[in-house]
Amino acid sequence: MHQTEKTESEMIPLTPNLEYAHLLQQPEWAQLKSFFGWESFTAQSENAFAQVLFRRLPFGYSIAYLPKGPVGSDWNILWDLIDHECRRRKAIFLQVEPDAYLPLTSDFYAQFEGGFKPMEQTIQPRRTVLISLENSEDELMASMKQKTRYNIRLASKKGVTVSSSTDVIDFYKMMQTTGNRDDFAIHSLDYYQKAYDLFAPMGKCVLLSANLGDKPLAYLMLLLSGRRAWYFYGASDNQHRNLMPTYLLQWEAMLWAKAHGALEYDLWGIPDADEDTLEAQFTERSDGLWGVYRFKRGFGGQIVRSSPAFVKVYKPLLYKAYEEFRAGRMTD
């Protein structure tokens, strides 16, 4: 299946009541981040909503971050409210990462007049794979790469089963194994536990495990909001990887999301490269998100690239120092 860019007109519509808002604009997300040094501020009008996160810095300064928002329309109404709060909290800068995909119209950019400048580098992954869950199960399976379909069936044939779990501690231990094996950073146990405790009681989170008998081989934490589901966190053991448990686990996660009303499944993060480059290099590279692209590409769907960030700088000298610090961390 040839993967194509998704146009802005095909996006799931947003409304100020948060029904279709991105997970990162949900109140539970702000509550989760509040346990780890972030404070939230909400600005709302009749047609728009924005949840801004603030991180305190020494000497009373802060940074302001608006992930995957604002929600709704007429965003310009919100900027004065947000600007006032940024100045009150001595924000060095405000970074906004809208929930929008390329291509973008001139009207979209017009919403960021008055001090904002676009920036290609974002905190959230710019490129991802979206899978429509509006198709039937047979259609979903048919849209996958042949090898992925084979691996899903192989896992089932070899006795791997998938069930829901509440064992966040074991999930975290397996995340440590995966992080060490694949060389990526993970959150703390407390982070995953609080995420589960906040979202699961509301039906917005499920922890799935792929098992061989009583032994978990892999875990997947899926988050759900409105008509969208996100594959944020996954882990696998070093043993029995030949049984392909992660493939069956991902398939069952899609079916769970579909059964719970999601129309779109976000695989959340692939390398930020055009499709030709992705296809030319995925067999050779394993750095960064390249290590997961080989896996994610097999499930079909559409490759999309999100909007650039829009940054408003309040303290130019401090912002320059911050940028130099961030650039240094990226090259370490």
N, C-alpha and C positions, 0 to 999 in steps of 0.2 A: 504493500500500500504506500503510495507516495504521500508524504506528509507536507502540508502546505501551511502558509501563514494564515492566521485567523484575522478577519477584518474587524474593525471596531463595531460595525453594525451587527456582528454575530455575537457580541458579548451578551452575557446574562444581564438584564437591566438591573439597575440599582434603585432603591427607594429609601427615603429617609427613615422609614420604620425599621431598618436594619434587616428585613427579611432576606434580602439578597446581598447584604454587605459581606465583604471578605471577612474571614475569620479574624484577621488582625485588627478589624474595626469593631469587634464584638466586646461588650463590657467584661466578659470573662477573661479575654486576653489581657486587658489592662490590669485586671485583678491578679492574674498570674505574674505579670511583669512587676507588680508592686512588691512581691516578695523578694525581688532581686534588684532592688535599687532604683526602680523607675516610679515616677508619679504621673498621673494622667489628668488631662483637662479636656472637657468636651465643649465644643461650640456647635450650636444648633440654630437653624432657622426653620421656616415652614417647609422648605424643600431640600434642605441639605443638613448634613451632620458630619462632624469630624472629631475623631478621638486622637489627641496629641499626647505623646509620651515625652516626659522630661527626665533627664538624667543629671543629677547634681554633680557639680565639679567643685574643686577647692575655691576659696575666696568668694563664695556666693554665686559663681557662674553656673551655667547649665548648658546642655545641648537639647534641642527639641527635634522630635522625629514623628512624622505622620505617616505610618505605613498603610499602604493599600487604601487610601482615601484621598479626599473626602468622598462621602456617599451622597447620592442624589444629584441635584442640579443647582445652578446658580451659586456656584462655589464662592464667587467674589463677595457675597454677603458675609461669608465666614471670616475672611482674611483680617478684617479690622479687629474682630474679637480675638483671633489667634495672635495677631501682632501685639495687641495690648498685653496678653498673657506672656508672650515671649520677652517683652521688654521688662515686665514686672519680675520675671524670674532671671533676668540678666542672661538670656540665651546668647550664646556665641553665634549660633546659626539655627535655622529651621530647615530641615530636609523633609520634603514631601515626595512620596513614591505612590502615584495614583494606581488604582486598580483598573488599568486600561492597557490595551494591546495595540501595537503598530498595525497598520498605519494610523496616524493621528491627524485630525483636521486642524485648520487654522483657528477654528472656533475653540477647539480644545486648548491650544497654546494661549489663546486670548484670556483664558481663565487664570493665567499666571503672569499677568502684567503687574507692574508696580514693585520692582525690586527683586523678582525671582530670576534666576538664571538656570538653564537646563544643564544637567551633568550626567554623562553616560554611566558613570560608576554608581551602583546602587548597593544597598545593604542586602535586600532580598534578591534571590536569583532573577536575572532578567529574562532568561529563556527557560521554558518548561514544555512538557507534553500534556495536552488536555485530551481526555477520552470522553466521548459522549456516551452517557449511560441510557440515552433514550432508545438506543438500538436493542434488539432482542439479544438473549444470551448467545444464540447461534451466530448472530451478526457480529457481536463483540469478539467471539472466538475466531471467526473467519477473517477479521481485520488484523489479526496478529501475524507476526512472522511465523513461518512454519516451525522453526526450531523452538519458539516459545510455546506454541501449542503442544509440541511433542514433549517438552519438559513438564508442562502442567499435567499431562496425562501420565507421564512416567512416574512422577511423584505419587499420584493417586494409585497407580498400579503397584508400586513398591510398598504400599501400606501407610503412606503419610496421610494424616488427617489434620483438619483445621478446626479449632474450637476457640471460644472466647476465654479470656483469662483475666484475673485480677492481680496477678503476681508481678507487680511492677519491680520488685527487688530482683527477681530472676531475669526479667527483661533488661534491667540495668546492667547486671553482670554480663549478659550476652552482648550488650552495647559496648562494654569495655573490651570484650574479646574482638568484636568487629572493628572498633576504633584502632586497636593495636595492630590488627592484621592489615587493615586498609589505610592506616595512617591518616585518620581524621579525628578532630576534636569532638567530644561529646559533652552534653550537659551533666549536671550533678544528679544523683538519685533524687534529691529533694525536688529538683525541677520537674522531672518526669512524674513523680508522685503527685505533686501539686497540680500539674496539668491534667492528669487522670482524674484526680479528686474533684476538680472544678468542672470539667466537661462531661465526664461519664454519667453522673446523676441526671444530667439534662438530656441524655441521649445523643450528645454531640461528640462522643469519643468511644472507641472500642479498642481493646487490646486483644489482638488475635495471635494465637500460637500455632505453629505447624509442628506436629508431634509424630514420633514413631513409637507407638505404644504409649507409655507414660512419660517418655523423654521429649521435652521440647527441643526442636532443632532450629527454630527461627521464630522471631516475633515481629509484629507490625503494629504500630500505634496509628490509628486512623482518626482524623478529626473531621467533623461534619458541621456545616452551618447552612441552613436553608436548602438550596438546591445544589450545593457544591460539597465535595469531599476532597480532603488533602492527605496525601501520603507524606507525612512529615518525618517519621522516625521508623527505622527498620534495623533489625539485628539478626545475625545468624551465627551458629556455632561453627567451630572448625571441623567437627565430626559430621559425617554423613552428608557432606555437601553434594556428593554425587547423586543423591536422591532428589535433588532439585526442589527442596522444600520452599524456597523463597518464591518460586514461580506459582506453585499452587496457592501459597499464602496471598500473593498479590491478586490472583484471580478471585479468591474467596472474599477478599476485602472489597473488590469491585462489586461483587454480588451483594455483600452486606450493605454497601452504600446505596446501591440501586433499590434494594428492598426497603431502605429507610428514606426514600424520597429524593435522593440526589440524582440530578440529571447530568452532572459533569464531575469527572474524577481527575484531579490534578496530581501528576507525579512529582511535582515540586522540585525543579532544579536540574538542568542539564548544562553542559558547557555553552557559553555565550559565543557561539560561532554559527555561521550560516550553514544551511543544510548540506551543501556540497562539501564543505570542510568537515562537518560532522561525519558524513558517510565515508569520506576519504581517510580519516584519521582514527576512527574509533577502535580499530583493531590494533593500532600501534601505541596508543597513549592510555595511561592509567592514572595520570596526575589529576588532582582536583576532582571536578565532577565528571571527568572523562571515565573514571572507574565505574560509575553507575550508568553512564549513557548506554553502554552495550546492553545492559540489562533492560533499561527502561524503553529503549527503542523498539524492542520486540513486541510490546503490547499495543502497537498501533497508535491511533490518535493523531492529533495535529500539533506540530511544533509552533509555538507562539513566542513572541518577544514583547516584553512589557514596555511601557513608557519609560523614558529617562526620568531621573530624579529632578526635582526643582528645588533649588537652594536659595534661601534668603539669608544674607550675612548681616549680622548686627555688630560684630566686633572683628573688623577685618584683620588686624594683626594677630589676634588670638586664633582666628580661623586659619590663617596661614600656618601658624605653628601646629595646629591640630592636623591639617592636611599633610604637613611634613612628617608628623609622628605616625599617621596612618599609612603613608607611603613606605616609611621605614619598616613598619610591621609586616607589610605585604611582601617585602623583599627579604625578610629574615629567613 
